[in-house]
């Protein structure tokens, strides 16, 4: 029998997509885009957020491994029309640059 986290992992993995930054600008304008550092697994962060794992999220925030996407990132991503991995954990849109590695 599969655990709830396994089911959630499968669901989020199936909902993850590669998108161009210009497709997310509306969400950025609403303050809903969260950048996930290249050192983190996007799906694992999404699971933590969806599961309300406050301790882990606070740790990631403290270490700047997740943060609301800032204007500098947005400007650079607009300039190059960055491709990003994206997954929604409402109300947040989690993104990680394609090819980014820590």
N, C-alpha and C positions, 0 to 999 in steps of 0.2 A: 504494500500500500504506500502510495506516495505521500510525502509530508506536504503541509500547506506551503512551506517555502519552495519546495520543488515545483508545485503547481504554479505558484506566483512567478518563479524564475522562468518557467516555460512561457507563461502568459506574457510577461514583460519582454522576453527575448523575441517572441513572435510579433510584438508591437514596436520593436526597435527598427528604425529606418535611417537611411542616409539621406540627408536633406541639405540644400544650400542655404546659407545664412539668410539670403533675401526672403526665404519662405518663413522665417521665424521673426522677422523684424517687428511685426505687429505684437507678438508675444513679449518681445523685449520691451517695447514701448509700454506695455502693461506691467512691467516689472516681474514677469513670471519665468524668465529664463535663468537657469542655474548652470554654471560651468562646473564640470567635474574634471578635476586634475587628471592628467595622463597617467599618474601613478595608481589611480583607482580603477576598478572594474565598474563600468557604467551600470551594468545590471545589478551588481551587488549593492551599489549606492541606491539604486531605485528600489530594491527590496527593502533596504533599511528605511527609506522614506515611506514606502507604502505600509510598512509594518510598524510605523511610529517608534522606531528604535532611537529614542531621544538621546541616549548616551552616545551612541555611535555618531549620530548626526552632529551633536555638539562637538565631539572630538574632531570630526572632519572640518567643521566650520572653524574651530580654533586653529587648526593646522593649515587653514586656507586650501584645503583639498577640494572643498566645494564652496561656492560663493555665488551670489547673484552676479550675473554677467555684467561687467562694467562697461563704461563708455569707450575706454581704450580698446578693449577686445572687440566691441561692436564696430567701431570705426575700422579697425584692421580687417575684420571679417567682411565688412561691406566692401572695402577696397579690393580684396582678393576673391570675393564671393566664396568664402570658405565652405567646404563640405564638412558636415558634422554628423556624428552619430546622435540620434535623438530618441528619447523615450519620454512619454508623458506619465507623470504621477501627479494627477490633478491636485492642486491647481498649478503645479510646476511642470515646466518643460526642461528636462535635463539634457545637456549637450556636452559632447566631447569631440574635439577636432579629430577628423579622420587622419590616421597616420601619426597621431601624437603619441609619443612614448616618453616616459620619464627617464 
